Amino acid sequence: MYDASAMEHNEGVDLSQQLSQVCLESPLHHNNSEEDLESQDKFDIRISDDGVNLADQENPSDYICSQDFFCTPDFITPVDQQFSIDLDNKENSNSLRSPSALTPLRLKRPRPDNIHSHSTWLDDSPRDLGQEIIPLSESTIVEETSITSIDKKTQLAEQLAQLSAIPPSSRERLPNMRRRVPSPVCLQNPFLEEDVSLQQKLIAQARMPAPLSGQTSISRYRDDFHEIQEIGHGYFSRVFKVLKRIDGCLYAVKRSQHPLLATSARKQALTEVQALAAVGAHENVVRYYTAWFESDYCYIQTELCDGTVTQLRNSDPSVSLEHSLLEIMRQMASALSVMHAKGLVHLDLKPDNIYVLNGVYKLGDFGRATRADRSMDIEEGDSRYMPLEILNDDYSQLPKVDMFALGATIYELARGSSLPTSGSQFQLLRQGKLTLLPGYSTPFQNILKALMNPTASARPSAAELLKHPIFHRDVPSLPSPTVPDKTTSH
C-alpha cells in the first residue's frame, strides 16, 4: 500500500513532509478490503452542533473518503499530534492504524438544511443542548468525550421531546386547557314555562357553577372584544362600550363589579341572564346576545343603546312634554305586557333602566326580575318606585308592582325632579295623593293616579293600559330623541 523503505530513509524529515510523500490507493479506482473500509469508517466522523454524527445520516458518496482527503494538498497536519505511525512494525504495514482511545473529532458548523423545523421558536443556542461552542481554526482538534455517539443521540432526542411538548403560542394552548377544564353543569332556566320533565331526567338539580379561579388564563373578553371605554357603572356592575373583533360591530358588555365568589352573588347574576333570555327578542326590551363567567366575573353582552331616559331628560327638555311621556308609557307598557304574559315581573322599573336607541325606548337591567307566581326569591328594587304593599312584604300581586313603578317613573319625568326616598311626600305618594301637574291634560293625570293607586287590584294591567284611548288619538309626529354620549344597559 505504501513504500515503507522510503519512510525509513526519511526518518529525520518532519512528519508532515513524510505524509505528503505517502501514496495511498484511492477507492475510486480500486476495491478496498473490508479492513480498509472499517478504517475509513472510524476516521470518517463528522459531528454537527447538535451532537449528531452526520456520517450516519447522510450519503457517504457526498463526502471525500479519508484516504483521498489525506492525498489532497489542502490537508494540514495538526501541530499537536494525536496519533503516531509505527513504521518499524511490519505487521501493521498494510494500512494505517486507527487508535481507539484518541479519535480526532472535527466540529462542523451547522448547515441551513440541517436545522430542525421547530427551531424557529426554540432557542438556537447549542448551550441549551449541553454542548459548548468552540471556535474553529486550522489547528483545532477536540478530543472525544466519554459519552458515545448513541448516548448523545438518545440524550438529544429526550431533550427535544421535552421542548417540543411546549406549545409555541397561547392559541395552541387554548384547546389543551379546555380539554383539561371540566364542563360546567347545565342550568335550568326557571323563567321558562315549557315542559322540562325530560330535561329534568337528563339534567340533575340545577346547581350553581363553581368558581373557576386559576383554571384558565385565556380571556374570552380580551380575545373577542376590543374595549373602547367605560360608559356606565353602579354598585353591582360596570358597562363598557366594545368592538367585537370578528364582526366589527359595537356592543355593550356588562361586567360584575366584584368577583362573584358567593353563591348568592352568582345566582343574582344568572337571574338577569336567564330573564333576558326568557323574554326573548322584543322591540322595547334591550336585546341580549350572550353571557359567560370568566375569572369569577359575569359578562353579559347586549346591544349598545344611545343613552338612558335620565340622560335624555338632562339634555333634551322636550322629553318631559306630555306626548313624549305618553310614548314612553306606551312602549314600556308593551314591554311589561310581554313579560307578564310569560309569567315574569321586572321589579326595578325606573328612568335609569329605560334606554333609548334610535328613538325607541327599551327596558333593561333585569337583575331584580322574578316569577309572578312567587316560586323564586323576591328582591325589590329602588324603594322610590315601589308601592306600599311591596314595602310591607305583600307579594300577592307582583305584576301590579311594575305598574305602580311605571306610574311613578312617568310622574317623576313630568315633575322634573327626583322622587323623595322618605318623609311625608314619600308617604303621600303611596297613599295616591299626587300633586297636580300644571300644563298636563286631565286624562293624562288620571292615568298616573290609576297607576299609583294604593290598592293593587285597582291598578290597570299592562294589557289594559295599552287599550286606553289616549294612546290612539292623533298626536303630532315627534323627532327622534338623541343623547350626546352613548351608553348601554347596566
C-alpha positions as CSV (number, residue, x, y, z in Angstrom):
1,M,0.0,0.0,0.0
2,Y,2.8,2.4,0.7
3,D,6.6,2.3,0.4
4,A,7.9,1.6,4.0
5,S,11.6,1.8,3.0
6,A,11.1,5.3,1.7
7,M,9.7,6.3,5.1
8,E,12.6,4.7,6.9
9,H,15.0,6.6,4.7
10,N,13.5,9.9,5.7
11,E,13.2,9.5,9.4
12,G,14.7,12.9,10.0
13,V,12.2,14.6,7.9
14,D,9.2,16.3,9.5
15,L,6.1,14.1,9.8
16,S,4.0,16.4,7.6
17,Q,6.6,16.1,4.8
18,Q,6.6,12.3,5.2
19,L,2.8,12.2,4.8
20,S,3.0,14.3,1.7
21,Q,5.2,11.6,0.1
22,V,2.9,8.8,1.0
23,C,0.8,7.5,-1.9
24,L,-2.4,5.9,-0.8
25,E,-4.7,3.9,-3.1
26,S,-7.9,5.6,-4.0
27,P,-11.2,3.7,-3.6
28,L,-12.4,5.4,-6.8
29,H,-10.0,3.2,-8.8
30,H,-9.5,0.0,-6.7
31,N,-11.7,-2.1,-4.5
32,N,-10.7,-1.7,-0.9
33,S,-10.6,-4.6,1.5
34,E,-13.0,-4.9,4.4
35,E,-10.3,-3.8,6.8
36,D,-9.7,-0.7,4.8
37,L,-13.4,0.2,4.8
38,E,-13.6,-0.2,8.6
39,S,-10.6,2.1,8.9
40,Q,-12.3,4.6,6.8
41,D,-15.5,4.5,8.8
42,K,-13.5,5.1,12.0
43,F,-11.9,8.2,10.6
44,D,-14.9,9.5,8.7
45,I,-16.6,11.1,11.8
46,R,-18.4,14.4,11.3
47,I,-20.2,15.9,14.3
48,S,-22.7,18.7,13.9
49,D,-23.5,21.3,16.6
50,D,-26.4,19.3,17.9
51,G,-24.2,16.3,18.6
52,V,-25.4,14.1,15.7
53,N,-23.0,12.0,13.6
54,L,-23.7,13.2,10.1
55,A,-21.9,10.2,8.6
56,D,-24.8,8.0,10.0
57,Q,-27.4,10.1,8.4
58,E,-26.0,11.3,5.0
59,N,-24.9,9.5,1.9
60,P,-21.2,8.7,2.1
61,S,-20.8,9.4,-1.6
62,D,-21.4,13.1,-0.8
63,Y,-18.1,13.3,1.0
64,I,-14.5,12.5,0.0
65,C,-13.1,9.4,1.7
66,S,-10.4,9.8,4.3
67,Q,-7.7,8.4,2.1
68,D,-8.4,10.8,-0.8
69,F,-8.6,13.6,1.8
70,F,-5.1,12.8,3.0
71,C,-3.7,12.9,-0.5
72,T,-5.1,16.4,-1.2
73,P,-2.8,19.4,-0.9
74,D,-5.3,21.1,1.4
75,F,-4.6,18.7,4.2
76,I,-2.8,20.2,7.1
77,T,-1.3,18.1,9.8
78,P,-2.1,19.3,13.4
79,V,0.8,20.7,15.3
80,D,-0.1,18.7,18.4
81,Q,-0.1,15.1,17.2
82,Q,-3.0,13.0,18.4
83,F,-1.6,9.8,16.8
84,S,1.6,8.3,15.5
85,I,2.6,5.8,12.9
86,D,5.0,2.9,13.8
87,L,7.0,2.4,10.6
88,D,9.0,-0.4,12.1
89,N,6.0,-2.6,12.7
90,K,5.8,-4.8,9.6
91,E,2.6,-6.5,10.8
92,N,0.6,-3.3,10.5
93,S,2.2,-2.1,7.4
94,N,-0.8,-2.8,5.2
95,S,-2.9,0.1,6.5
96,L,-2.9,3.0,8.9
97,R,-3.8,2.0,12.4
98,S,-6.9,3.7,13.9
99,P,-6.4,4.5,17.5
100,S,-9.5,3.7,19.6
101,A,-8.8,5.9,22.6
102,L,-7.7,9.0,20.7
103,T,-10.0,9.5,17.8
104,P,-9.8,13.1,16.5
105,L,-13.2,14.9,16.2
106,R,-13.7,17.9,13.9
107,L,-16.6,20.2,14.9
108,K,-18.6,21.4,11.8
109,R,-20.7,24.5,11.6
110,P,-24.4,23.7,11.0
111,R,-25.8,23.8,7.5
112,P,-29.1,25.6,6.9
113,D,-30.7,22.4,5.7
114,N,-29.8,20.6,8.9
115,I,-31.8,22.9,11.1
116,H,-34.9,21.3,12.7
117,S,-38.3,22.6,11.6
118,H,-39.2,23.6,15.1
119,S,-36.1,25.7,15.6
120,T,-38.0,28.9,14.7
121,W,-39.4,29.2,18.2
122,L,-36.8,27.3,20.2
123,D,-33.5,28.8,21.3
124,D,-31.0,28.1,18.6
125,S,-28.1,28.2,21.1
126,P,-26.4,24.8,21.3
127,R,-25.7,25.6,25.0
128,D,-29.3,24.6,25.6
129,L,-28.5,21.1,24.3
130,G,-25.5,20.7,26.6
131,Q,-22.7,21.5,24.0
132,E,-20.2,24.3,24.3
133,I,-19.4,26.5,21.3
134,I,-15.7,26.1,20.3
135,P,-14.3,28.4,17.6
136,L,-12.8,26.6,14.7
137,S,-9.3,27.1,13.4
138,E,-7.0,25.2,11.2
139,S,-5.3,23.6,14.2
140,T,-8.4,22.9,16.4
141,I,-9.0,19.3,17.3
142,V,-11.4,18.3,20.0
143,E,-10.8,15.1,22.0
144,E,-13.6,12.6,22.1
145,T,-15.8,12.8,25.2
146,S,-16.7,9.8,27.4
147,I,-20.3,9.9,26.0
148,T,-20.7,7.7,23.0
149,S,-22.5,8.8,19.8
150,I,-25.5,6.7,20.7
151,D,-25.8,8.2,24.1
152,K,-25.7,11.7,22.6
153,K,-28.4,10.8,20.2
154,T,-30.6,9.4,23.0
155,Q,-30.0,12.4,25.2
156,L,-30.7,14.8,22.4
157,A,-33.9,13.1,21.5
158,E,-35.1,13.3,25.1
159,Q,-34.3,17.0,25.3
160,L,-36.1,17.7,22.0
161,A,-39.1,15.7,23.1
162,Q,-39.4,17.8,26.3
163,L,-39.0,21.1,24.4
164,S,-41.5,20.0,21.7
165,A,-44.1,19.4,24.4
166,I,-44.3,23.2,25.0
167,P,-46.8,24.8,22.6
168,P,-45.4,27.9,20.8
169,S,-48.4,30.2,21.5
170,S,-51.5,30.7,23.6
171,R,-53.7,29.9,20.6
172,E,-52.3,26.3,20.7
173,R,-52.5,26.1,24.5
174,L,-56.2,27.0,24.4
175,P,-57.6,23.6,23.2
176,N,-55.4,21.8,25.7
177,M,-56.6,23.9,28.5
178,R,-60.2,23.5,27.5
179,R,-59.8,19.7,27.5
180,R,-58.4,19.8,31.0
181,V,-61.1,22.0,32.4
182,P,-64.3,20.0,33.2
183,S,-67.5,21.2,31.5
184,P,-69.9,23.2,33.8
185,V,-73.3,21.8,34.7
186,C,-76.3,22.7,32.6
187,L,-78.7,25.1,34.4
188,Q,-82.4,25.0,34.1
189,N,-84.0,28.4,33.3
190,P,-86.7,29.0,35.9
191,F,-88.4,31.7,33.8
192,L,-89.4,29.3,31.0
193,E,-92.8,27.6,31.2
194,E,-92.1,24.8,28.8
195,D,-92.4,21.2,29.9
196,V,-89.0,20.4,31.4
197,S,-89.8,16.9,32.6
198,L,-87.5,15.4,30.0
199,Q,-84.8,17.9,30.8
200,Q,-85.0,17.1,34.5
201,K,-84.4,13.4,33.7
202,L,-81.3,14.3,31.7
203,I,-80.0,17.1,33.9
204,A,-79.7,16.9,37.6
205,Q,-80.9,19.5,40.1
206,A,-79.7,22.9,38.8
207,R,-76.5,23.8,40.7
208,M,-74.5,27.0,40.7
209,P,-71.3,26.6,38.7
210,A,-68.3,26.6,40.9
211,P,-65.7,29.4,40.6
212,L,-63.0,28.6,38.0
213,S,-60.2,30.6,39.5
214,G,-56.8,29.6,38.3
215,Q,-58.1,27.0,35.8
216,T,-57.5,29.1,32.7
217,S,-55.5,32.2,31.8
218,I,-57.3,32.7,28.4
219,S,-59.6,35.8,28.5
220,R,-62.6,35.4,26.2
221,Y,-63.4,39.1,26.8
222,R,-60.0,40.2,25.6
223,D,-59.8,37.8,22.7
224,D,-63.3,38.6,21.3
225,F,-63.7,42.3,22.1
226,H,-61.7,45.5,21.9
227,E,-62.6,47.7,24.8
228,I,-63.2,51.3,23.8
229,Q,-64.4,53.0,27.0
230,E,-66.4,52.6,30.2
231,I,-69.8,54.1,29.7
232,G,-71.6,53.3,33.0
233,H,-71.1,51.9,36.4
234,G,-73.0,51.1,39.5
235,Y,-72.6,49.3,42.8
236,F,-73.0,45.9,41.3
237,S,-71.6,46.2,37.7
238,R,-69.7,48.2,35.2
239,V,-70.6,48.7,31.5
240,F,-68.1,49.0,28.6
241,K,-68.5,50.1,25.0
242,V,-66.7,47.4,23.0
243,L,-66.0,46.5,19.4
244,K,-66.3,42.8,18.5
245,R,-63.3,41.7,16.6
246,I,-64.9,39.1,14.4
247,D,-67.9,41.2,13.0
248,G,-66.7,44.7,13.6
249,C,-69.9,45.8,15.3
250,L,-70.3,47.8,18.5
251,Y,-71.9,46.2,21.6
252,A,-72.2,46.8,25.3
253,V,-70.6,44.4,27.8
254,K,-71.8,44.5,31.4
255,R,-69.3,43.0,33.9
256,S,-69.9,42.4,37.6
257,Q,-68.1,45.0,39.8
258,H,-66.6,42.4,42.1
259,P,-65.7,38.7,41.9
260,L,-68.8,36.6,42.4
261,L,-67.4,34.2,45.0
262,A,-70.6,33.7,47.0
263,T,-73.4,31.5,45.7
264,S,-76.0,34.2,46.2
265,A,-74.0,36.7,44.1
266,R,-73.6,34.3,41.2
267,K,-77.3,33.4,41.4
268,Q,-78.3,37.1,41.2
269,A,-76.0,37.5,38.1
270,L,-77.6,34.4,36.5
271,T,-81.1,35.8,37.2
272,E,-80.6,38.7,34.8
273,V,-79.1,36.5,32.1
274,Q,-81.9,33.9,32.3
275,A,-84.7,36.6,32.5
276,L,-83.3,38.3,29.4
277,A,-83.1,35.0,27.5
278,A,-86.6,34.0,28.6
279,V,-88.2,37.3,27.4
280,G,-86.7,36.9,24.0
281,A,-86.4,39.5,21.3
282,H,-88.8,42.4,21.6
283,E,-88.6,45.9,20.2
284,N,-88.9,47.5,23.7
285,V,-86.5,45.2,25.6
286,V,-82.7,45.6,25.4
287,R,-81.5,42.9,23.1
288,Y,-79.5,40.1,24.8
289,Y,-76.7,38.2,22.9
290,T,-74.7,36.1,25.2
291,A,-73.2,35.8,28.7
292,W,-70.3,33.9,30.3
293,F,-68.4,33.6,33.6
294,E,-64.7,34.4,33.5
295,S,-62.3,34.6,36.5
296,D,-65.3,34.7,38.8
297,Y,-66.8,37.7,36.9
298,C,-70.0,37.6,35.0
299,Y,-70.1,39.2,31.5
300,I,-73.3,40.0,29.6
301,Q,-73.2,41.1,26.0
302,T,-76.2,43.3,24.9
303,E,-76.9,45.8,22.2
304,L,-75.4,49.3,22.5
305,C,-78.0,52.0,23.2
306,D,-77.8,55.8,22.8
307,G,-78.5,56.5,26.5
308,T,-81.0,56.4,29.3
309,V,-84.1,58.4,29.8
310,T,-82.4,60.2,32.7
311,Q,-79.6,61.3,30.4
312,L,-82.1,62.3,27.8
313,R,-84.1,64.4,30.2
314,N,-81.0,66.4,31.1
315,S,-80.0,67.0,27.5
316,D,-83.4,67.4,25.9
317,P,-86.2,69.2,27.9
318,S,-88.8,68.1,25.3
319,V,-88.8,64.6,26.8
320,S,-91.0,66.0,29.6
321,L,-93.8,67.0,27.3
322,E,-97.0,65.1,27.6
323,H,-96.9,63.5,24.1
324,S,-93.3,62.3,24.8
325,L,-94.2,60.9,28.2
326,L,-97.2,59.1,26.6
327,E,-94.9,57.5,24.1
328,I,-92.5,56.3,26.9
329,M,-95.5,55.0,28.8
330,R,-96.9,53.1,25.8
331,Q,-93.6,51.4,24.9
332,M,-92.9,50.4,28.5
333,A,-96.4,49.0,28.8
334,S,-95.8,47.0,25.7
335,A,-92.6,45.5,27.2
336,L,-94.3,44.8,30.5
337,S,-97.3,43.2,28.7
338,V,-94.9,40.6,27.1
339,M,-93.1,39.9,30.3
340,H,-96.3,39.5,32.4
341,A,-97.8,37.2,29.7
342,K,-94.7,35.0,30.2
343,G,-95.0,35.0,34.0
344,L,-92.1,37.4,34.6
345,V,-92.0,40.6,36.6
346,H,-89.3,43.3,36.5
347,L,-89.5,44.9,40.0
348,D,-87.0,47.6,39.1
349,L,-88.5,49.9,36.5
350,K,-87.2,53.4,36.8
351,P,-85.8,56.1,34.5
352,D,-82.2,54.8,34.8
353,N,-83.3,51.4,33.5
354,I,-85.2,52.8,30.4
355,Y,-82.8,53.1,27.4
356,V,-83.1,54.9,24.1
357,L,-81.9,53.6,20.7
358,N,-82.8,55.4,17.5
359,G,-86.0,56.9,19.1
360,V,-87.2,53.6,20.6
361,Y,-87.4,53.1,24.3
362,K,-86.2,49.8,25.7
363,L,-86.5,48.2,29.2
364,G,-83.2,46.9,30.6
365,D,-81.4,45.7,33.7
366,F,-83.3,42.6,34.7
367,G,-81.3,42.0,37.9
368,R,-84.4,42.0,40.1
369,A,-86.6,40.0,37.8
370,T,-88.5,37.1,39.2
371,R,-91.5,34.9,38.6
372,A,-95.0,36.3,39.1
373,D,-96.1,33.1,40.9
374,R,-93.6,33.7,43.7
375,S,-91.8,30.5,43.0
376,M,-88.4,32.3,43.1
377,D,-86.8,34.6,45.6
378,I,-88.1,38.2,45.6
379,E,-85.8,41.2,45.9
380,E,-87.4,44.5,45.4
381,G,-85.7,47.4,43.5
382,D,-85.4,51.1,44.3
383,S,-87.8,52.0,47.1
384,R,-88.7,55.3,45.4
385,Y,-90.7,53.4,42.8
386,M,-92.1,50.6,45.0
387,P,-95.8,50.6,46.2
388,L,-96.7,50.3,49.8
389,E,-97.7,46.6,49.6
390,I,-94.2,45.5,48.5
391,L,-92.6,47.5,51.3
392,N,-94.9,45.6,53.7
393,D,-93.8,42.2,52.2
394,D,-97.1,41.6,50.4
395,Y,-96.2,39.8,47.2
396,S,-99.6,38.6,46.2
397,Q,-99.9,40.8,43.0
398,L,-96.4,41.3,41.7
399,P,-97.4,42.4,38.1
400,K,-99.2,45.3,39.7
401,V,-95.9,46.4,41.4
402,D,-94.5,47.0,37.9
403,M,-97.5,49.1,37.0
404,F,-97.0,51.3,40.1
405,A,-93.3,51.7,39.2
406,L,-94.3,52.8,35.6
407,G,-96.7,55.5,37.0
408,A,-94.0,56.7,39.5
409,T,-91.4,56.9,36.7
410,I,-93.7,59.0,34.4
411,Y,-94.7,61.2,37.3
412,E,-91.0,61.9,38.1
413,L,-90.3,62.8,34.5
414,A,-93.4,65.1,34.4
415,R,-92.5,67.0,37.6
416,G,-88.8,67.3,36.5
417,S,-87.3,66.3,39.8
418,S,-86.4,63.1,41.6
419,L,-88.9,61.4,43.9
420,P,-88.3,61.5,47.6
421,T,-86.8,58.5,49.4
422,S,-88.6,59.1,52.7
423,G,-90.7,61.6,54.6
424,S,-94.2,62.9,54.2
425,Q,-94.1,63.3,50.5
426,F,-93.0,59.7,50.2
427,Q,-96.0,58.5,52.2
428,L,-98.4,60.8,50.3
429,L,-97.4,59.3,47.0
430,R,-98.1,55.8,48.3
431,Q,-101.5,56.9,49.5
432,G,-102.3,58.0,46.0
433,K,-102.2,61.7,46.8
434,L,-100.4,63.2,43.8
435,T,-99.7,66.9,43.3
436,L,-101.4,68.4,40.3
437,L,-99.1,68.9,37.3
438,P,-99.7,72.2,35.5
439,G,-99.5,72.0,31.8
440,Y,-100.7,68.4,31.5
441,S,-104.2,67.2,30.5
442,T,-106.7,65.7,32.9
443,P,-106.8,62.3,31.2
444,F,-103.0,62.1,31.4
445,Q,-103.1,62.9,35.2
446,N,-105.9,60.4,35.7
447,I,-103.8,57.6,34.2
448,L,-101.0,58.4,36.6
449,K,-103.4,58.3,39.6
450,A,-104.8,55.0,38.4
451,L,-101.3,53.5,38.0
452,M,-100.3,54.7,41.5
453,N,-103.5,53.6,43.2
454,P,-102.7,52.4,46.8
455,T,-104.9,49.3,46.1
456,A,-103.0,46.9,43.9
457,S,-106.1,45.3,42.4
458,A,-107.5,48.7,41.3
459,R,-104.4,49.4,39.1
460,P,-104.8,48.6,35.4
461,S,-102.7,45.8,33.9
462,A,-100.2,46.4,31.1
463,A,-102.6,44.9,28.5
464,E,-105.5,47.1,29.8
465,L,-103.3,50.2,29.7
466,L,-102.4,49.7,26.0
467,K,-106.1,49.8,25.2
468,H,-106.7,53.2,26.7
469,P,-108.0,55.7,24.1
470,I,-105.3,58.3,25.0
471,F,-102.8,56.2,23.0
472,H,-104.9,56.1,19.9
473,R,-105.7,59.8,19.4
474,D,-103.9,61.7,16.8
475,V,-100.7,63.3,18.0
476,P,-98.1,65.4,16.1
477,S,-95.1,63.4,14.9
478,L,-92.2,63.6,17.2
479,P,-88.5,63.9,16.4
480,S,-86.3,61.1,17.5
481,P,-84.7,61.7,20.9
482,T,-81.0,61.9,20.9
483,V,-78.3,61.9,23.6
484,P,-74.9,63.4,23.3
485,D,-72.9,60.4,24.6
486,K,-73.6,56.7,24.1
487,T,-74.2,54.3,26.9
488,T,-75.8,51.0,27.4
489,S,-77.8,48.8,29.7
490,H,-76.4,48.2,33.2
